[in-house]
């Protein structure tokens, strides 16, 4: 591990290990727990790490060993129904109660000094927010790394099913806690069968051929409405609205959970909670791989400050973001830094201009065929294909529109939310829209910066207006580069195909092509 991550700090203590401890869950189910600790005399604070992904690699070295050798007790626990723990694993349903039960157990341990912190990524962030719904008095700090608080928004943001990421989460939650061999076999099955699964008609149940029966995955795919009773009580967003525990948030510009990280930060700031934000040039996985030395240093500094009374590692500003295009970090007082918005408008010749249109007329149209769906390329995925990619080959397709600005005479910084206001008509009345911001260099290489998708319905040939959030970014478009707006009707298999009929994409057995027309009163809106 140290050979891979050469910027890790030297350990301060030797580490001891108590594996296989049994902690009673809220209903008495045994939660298998490993305890890592510094081999030294004295009081040390405790970090609670609860995971549905097992307690071996990478969690044992990254969280158990690394933090213990820096002077923390680390309690690494398998969520119920995973990693040998008893009970049934039903995502999101038991984490608040089981977290509280674990804290009750901690209070009885002779080495627990009453000072508690939490740390962890992804679902390990969700369990932190679940504990924060009713934070125990011992909880003094949280570090949520590329973390989740709203499962519905992860699966259905924009009204479209995030298909490929849903399948990948189903894979990880079902197999990762079973060990490396079962996980690798299931990963290979999913990779080989991904096309047949994602193009199945109907889509419902198609994942069984690769993943086996995963009842909760069926449930999340077939409940697109956030107001459905299925999702009641699952979002932990409200925890941040009244939160007072100092919290550090870490995300990546190409992370699938970036929007949730930024939402968490905004809620904490409005609640008057002490909060820090770090956003790097990472995907969900690379934040814990290439980015781990920086992520670990940020996490360690926050925990030392709030659990050990040592603020020496904290930076002077609350926010640090990586700025793409110049490959530099920028320290800010808050995020987003300013509410200003610059609008760019599409022109008939494929240009992108600052001049607002004076009318609403058809501008350009294209045909989206679900039998040959527009492919996804890069962006916030849970696969090795995530992140920035050259979009040039994608943009020559007939079902992709591009509007490109002139070469910039000076750099342009985009710092904040990005969105698209679209005026669109269709011939079937039903379509999705995928919209992306790209940076085009002097050689014509078009690299994705951020994007978003939304669902729309139209009446007859009249245009409908829809605003599609395209996440946020911190990016510098260099002098000589051009700003490009890319528009299509999907990104498959990242998103499930829209059947064009109004039927659910999960149950549809008939798919029809859609003619989509963009109207001139559309705009790309960039925060700056």
C-alpha positions, 0 to 999 in steps of 0.5 A: 500500500505504501509503495502504491501511495507514496505520499502517505504519512508515516505511521505513529504507532504499531497496530493491534487487531481484534477480529470477529467481535460480535455487536448486537444490532437493534433487534439482537442480530449479531453484527461482526466487527473488527477492532484496530487500535494503536499499540500504546498507552493512553486514551485515543478517540474512536472511528466507526466505519460501517460497511456492507462491502466486507471488512477485508481489502480495501477496507482493512488497510485503508481504514483499519490499519492506516487510521489506527497507526495514526492514533485512533481506535477503528471499529470496522463493522459489517452491516447486517446480512453482509460479511458474516453479520446476522439478519437480512441486508435490506439497503438503507432500512436498518442503518440508523437503528444499527448505528445507534446500537453499535454506539451503545456497545461502544459505551461499554468498552473499556478502551472507549474514551467517549470521543467518536468520529465517523468516516467512509465513502459511498454507502459508508457515507449513508450510514454516517448520515443515518446515525446523524439523524439523532446524533449521539452526544459522543459524535464529534466529527464526520468525514463523508467521502464521495457519500450518499444520502438520497438513494432515490436521487442516485437511481432516478435523478432527472426522471430517468433510470440510471441503469448501468450504475444501478446494475453496478451497485447491485453487483457490489452490494450482492457480491463484494462482501463475499470475497474477491473470487465471487465478486470477480466472477459476477463482474465478468458475467455482468460485463459479458451480458451487459448489452443483452441485459440493458437492451432486454424487452422488458428490462425488468428482471433481466439482471438475474442472468448475471447477478441472480435474484436481487429483490431490492434492485427490482424495487428501486428500478420499478419505483421512479417516483420519489413520492412513492411509499417505497422511498419513504424514510430512506432519504437522510437529507434532513439530517444535514438541515439540523446538523451541528457535528463538524463535517468534512465532505469530499467529492470528485467532479466525475463522481456519481454522487457529486450532486449529493455531496454539494447538496450536503454542503449547502444544507450544512452551511444553511444550518450553521454547521462547521463544514469543509469541502474538497472536490478533486478531479476524481471519479467515484473509484479514483477518489479512493485510488489515485486520489487516496493520499489527498483524501486520506490527508484531508480526512486525517486533518479533520479528525485530528482537529475535532477529535484530538484538539490538533487543528494544525493540519486544517487549511485556512479556507473551507473549500478547496476545488480542483480546477479542470483545464489548468490542473490546479487547486483553488481555495475558496471561502464557500461553494459556489463562489458567486451566483452569476450565470452566463448564458450561451445560445445555439445558432442555426449554423451549429455555432454557440453564441452569447447573442440571445434569440429574438424568437422561438423557431425550429433550429435543428432536429434529429432522429433517436432510434432506441434500436440503435441508442446513442451510446454513453461515453465517460462522465460519472459512471461506476466503471473504468470508463468513467471520467473525461473522454474525447467525445469526437467520435460520438459527436459525428453521429446523426443523433447528436447535435453540437453547438460550438463557440468561437476560439476564446481570446482569453480564459473563461472560468466556469465555477458553479452549477451548469444547466440547460434550458431546452425548448423541444418538440417531438413527434411521439410526445415522449423523449429523454434529453441528454445534454453535455458541456465539452471543452474543445482544444486547438486540435479539435479534441472535445472533452466532457466537463459535466452533463445531465439528463431529463425526461420530457413530454410534448403535445403535438408539434408544440415545443415544451420547455424543460430545464436540465441540471448538468451538475456543477464544475470548476473548469477553466476553458483556456485561450484558444479553446472553444465551449461546446454544447452537446445534445442528444436523446440518451446515453445508453447504457448509462441511462435506460432507453426511453421507449418513445411511447410513454410506457415505463422503460422497465416494462416496455416491450415496444420501442418507437423512434422519435423525431426531436426538434430543438428550438431557438429559445434554448440556452446553456447556462454556466455559473461563473 
